[in-house]
Structures are given as structure tokens and as C-alpha cells.
Amino acid sequence: MPRPKLLIYGVASVDGRLTLAPDVLLLFGDERWSALAKPSGIYEQILAEYKPQAWIEGSNSFVTADHTPDPLPPADDDPAELHQDFLPAGVVERSAPKGWFTVVDSRGRVRWYYTGEPGKEAPGSGGEHLLVFVTRRTPVEYLAYLRRENVPYLLAGDEQVDLPLALEKLRTQLGVERLISTSPGILGGALLRAGLVDEFHLEIFPAVIGGTWTPSLFAAPDLGPGEWPARLKLLSAQAQGGGHLWLRYEVVHE
Ligand SMILES: NC(=O)c1ccc[n+]([C@@H]2O[C@H](COP(=O)([O-])OP(=O)(O)OC[C@H]3O[C@@H](n4cnc5c(N)ncnc54)[C@H](OP(=O)(O)O)[C@@H]3O)[C@@H](O)[C@H]2O)c1
């Protein structure tokens, strides 16, 4: 099945925590995280070398795991039509060269301010256009909302997003060859278990956060008796300023 190469990048404390507590979304800033995990330039270096054409991110970066979304107006459109991929030609022509910011949101929980439409670009972004992965369980009101906002979406699966199919669609329908994810927690765990990850770049900063439910690297169901851990090959290990470590791994595919 054709799919893009996928590199996952994550910033973690020495104990693998990705944020400070379950309800802390780093998107909205946290002074403790800013003080401890000061930007080191590693991410910018990865972007310059890897030149991703798309990102794939988890919905928990935008809303907390227990978030209840605001209700949406009823959908007037035909449900059969709503359950088709939505790739407006004008958006694809304009956005393909700038890249895609894709988000997995089968439950339709995120309401978007920055969509990538002219005048709605995220500050400091490279002009990537938002694209949402949905499934047959995604509420039709949400699909209608995405269409009203001119946000493209791709349907992949019935319940949770079928990640192999999602990546296949990115490759075959949008020509994405190099994909990056900066969601190394639950989404990273699902991508890794599905055998879709090629490289993992881990930036460790010198702190221990601890916690019981605090999001951590590659969170996934416990391994069954016959299941094997993902095997990694170390490509390089570099100490950076501020006590940061940059570990680059290739995922070994048997
Ligand atoms: N330090 C870092 O590098 C870093 C980076 C990003 C985020 N963060 C922080 O980490 C927290 C969020 O991370 P998280 O681990 O809680 O969540 P997450 O990585 O956003 O994972 C949740 C996402 O995974 C999807 N998902 C889960 N299991 C799946 C499966 N089996 N198949 C397909 N899709 C699946 C969910 O889809 P549905 O929505 O469809 O259910 C959802 O989109 C936030 O606090 C954020 O600020 C830290």
C-alpha cells in the first residue's frame, strides 16, 4: 500500500512526559514548560532537512481528552454526500505546494479558527491548509460544519480513523511523500503499532515531571503475550545546549 514516509518528532522530559499534567495543552502555553523545555532549534533543523509536505496531529493537542464540544446546527446536506471525501479543487490547487496540516478527529471535537483559508492562516505557519481525517461515526453536523468552513476532509474507516488508509489517501490523493507528526503520545502510539512510522526524533530536556495520567510517549494498549515492542536503530545522538539530547532513531520494519 503506498504511503508517505513518516517521521515523528517529540519533546519529552527524561521520564517521557509530553506535558505537565493531563489538562495542560501546550498549544496555549505554560510558563513551566517554556522555562524547562526552552526551544533548542532542533525542530527547525528537522524541518529544514526533512522538508515535510504534511503534518498529522492528534485532536488532544487542541482540546483536552474529556472535552465536550459545543453543539453545531443540524446538517441540511444529504448524509450520503457528507460521507464522501471533501477536497475542493481550489483549495487543493492553492494548498498542495504549501503543505497540509492534518488532524485526526473522528469524534468531531475541534472547532477551528485557523483553517488555512486566505485571512485564516495560523500566525507563523508556512501557509499549510487544515485537513481533517474523519470516519463514518463522525457526526454529520461536524462534516457539514467543515464544508461550510471550506476545510477539506478525508474519510478513513468506521470508528477510529483507519491510519493506514489515511496515509494511503494522503499519498495517492494529495501526493504527500514526506509526512511529519509532532504528536508522539497516543496518536504516535497508534501510528507506531500500525507499522507506519519510519523515523523517530526525540528531544529530551533535563527534567522529570512524573504523574499517573500525564500524557507520555507512545501511549498505547498494553502489549499482549505474543506482541513485540517496536525495534529501533539509533541513527545519531547529540547533546545540545541547555542539556537537551537529540536522539534520532530509525524504526526497524521486519
Ligand atoms: N511534548 C510534545 O512533543 C507534545 C507534542 C504534542 C502534544 N503534546 C501534548 O500532549 C497532549 C496530547 O497528547 P495525547 O497523547 O493525550 O493525545 P494525542 O497524541 O493527540 O492522541 C489522541 C489522538 O489519537 C487518535 N487516536 C487514538 N487512538 C487511535 C487509534 N487506535 N487509531 C486512530 N487514531 C487514534 C485520536 O483520535 P480521535 O480524536 O478520532 O478519537 C486523537 O486524535 C497535550 O497535552 C499536548 O499539549 C506534547
The ligand as a Tripos MOL2 file, in Angstrom:
@<TRIPOS>MOLECULE
LIG
   48    52     1     0     0
SMALL
NO_CHARGES

@<TRIPOS>ATOM
      1 N1          5.8700   17.4410   24.0840 N.am      1 LIG1
      2 C1          5.4410   17.2260   22.8500 C.2       1 LIG1
      3 O1          6.2220   16.9700   21.9100 O.2       1 LIG1
      4 C2          3.9580   17.3020   22.5640 C.ar      1 LIG1
      5 C3          3.5060   17.2490   21.2420 C.ar      1 LIG1
      6 C4          2.1380   17.2530   21.0050 C.ar      1 LIG1
      7 C5          1.2470   17.3330   22.0600 C.ar      1 LIG1
      8 N2          1.7200   17.4590   23.3230 N.ar      1 LIG1
      9 C6          0.7840   17.4650   24.4580 C.3       1 LIG1
     10 O2          0.3180   16.1330   24.6290 O.3       1 LIG1
     11 C7         -1.0850   16.1370   24.9710 C.3       1 LIG1
     12 C8         -1.8500   15.4140   23.8930 C.3       1 LIG1
     13 O3         -1.3130   14.1350   23.6610 O.3       1 LIG1
     14 P1         -2.1360   12.8020   23.8990 P.3       1 LIG1
     15 O4         -1.1420   11.6930   23.9420 O.co2     1 LIG1
     16 O5         -3.0850   12.9630   25.0430 O.co2     1 LIG1
     17 O6         -3.0660   12.7100   22.6190 O.3       1 LIG1
     18 P2         -2.8480   12.6710   21.0270 P.3       1 LIG1
     19 O7         -1.4690   12.2640   20.6460 O.co2     1 LIG1
     20 O8         -3.4270   13.9170   20.4770 O.co2     1 LIG1
     21 O9         -3.7560   11.4020   20.6810 O.3       1 LIG1
     22 C9         -5.1420   11.4610   20.5580 C.3       1 LIG1
     23 C10        -5.4500   11.3150   19.0710 C.3       1 LIG1
     24 O10        -5.1440    9.9820   18.6560 O.3       1 LIG1
     25 C11        -6.2420    9.4650   17.9250 C.3       1 LIG1
     26 N3         -6.2340    8.0270   18.1480 N.ar      1 LIG1
     27 C12        -6.0730    7.3840   19.3330 C.ar      1 LIG1
     28 N4         -6.0470    6.0560   19.1470 N.ar      1 LIG1
     29 C13        -6.2100    5.8510   17.8240 C.ar      1 LIG1
     30 C14        -6.2790    4.6780   17.0150 C.ar      1 LIG1
     31 N5         -6.1620    3.4490   17.5260 N.pl3     1 LIG1
     32 N6         -6.4420    4.8300   15.7040 N.ar      1 LIG1
     33 C15        -6.5730    6.0610   15.1630 C.ar      1 LIG1
     34 N7         -6.4980    7.2170   15.8700 N.ar      1 LIG1
     35 C16        -6.3190    7.1070   17.1910 C.ar      1 LIG1
     36 C17        -7.4690   10.1790   18.4890 C.3       1 LIG1
     37 O11        -8.4400   10.1740   17.5010 O.3       1 LIG1
     38 P3         -9.9660   10.6650   17.7200 P.3       1 LIG1
     39 O12        -9.9040   12.1370   18.0370 O.co2     1 LIG1
     40 O13       -10.5260   10.3680   16.3780 O.co2     1 LIG1
     41 O14       -10.5020    9.8480   18.8220 O.co2     1 LIG1
     42 C18        -6.8890   11.5760   18.7180 C.3       1 LIG1
     43 O15        -6.8890   12.3320   17.5190 O.3       1 LIG1
     44 C19        -1.4800   17.5820   25.1040 C.3       1 LIG1
     45 O16        -1.3330   17.9760   26.4330 O.3       1 LIG1
     46 C20        -0.4480   18.3060   24.2350 C.3       1 LIG1
     47 O17        -0.2500   19.6430   24.6490 O.3       1 LIG1
     48 C21         3.0470   17.4150   23.5990 C.ar      1 LIG1
@<TRIPOS>BOND
     1     1     2 1
     2     2     3 2
     3     2     4 1
     4     4     5 ar
     5     4    48 ar
     6     5     6 ar
     7     6     7 ar
     8     7     8 ar
     9     8     9 1
    10     8    48 ar
    11     9    10 1
    12     9    46 1
    13    10    11 1
    14    11    12 1
    15    11    44 1
    16    12    13 1
    17    13    14 1
    18    14    15 2
    19    14    16 1
    20    14    17 1
    21    17    18 1
    22    18    19 2
    23    18    20 1
    24    18    21 1
    25    21    22 1
    26    22    23 1
    27    23    24 1
    28    23    42 1
    29    24    25 1
    30    25    26 1
    31    25    36 1
    32    26    27 ar
    33    26    35 ar
    34    27    28 ar
    35    28    29 ar
    36    29    30 ar
    37    29    35 ar
    38    30    31 1
    39    30    32 ar
    40    32    33 ar
    41    33    34 ar
    42    34    35 ar
    43    36    37 1
    44    36    42 1
    45    37    38 1
    46    38    39 2
    47    38    40 1
    48    38    41 1
    49    42    43 1
    50    44    45 1
    51    44    46 1
    52    46    47 1
@<TRIPOS>SUBSTRUCTURE
     1 LIG1         1 GROUP 0 **** ****
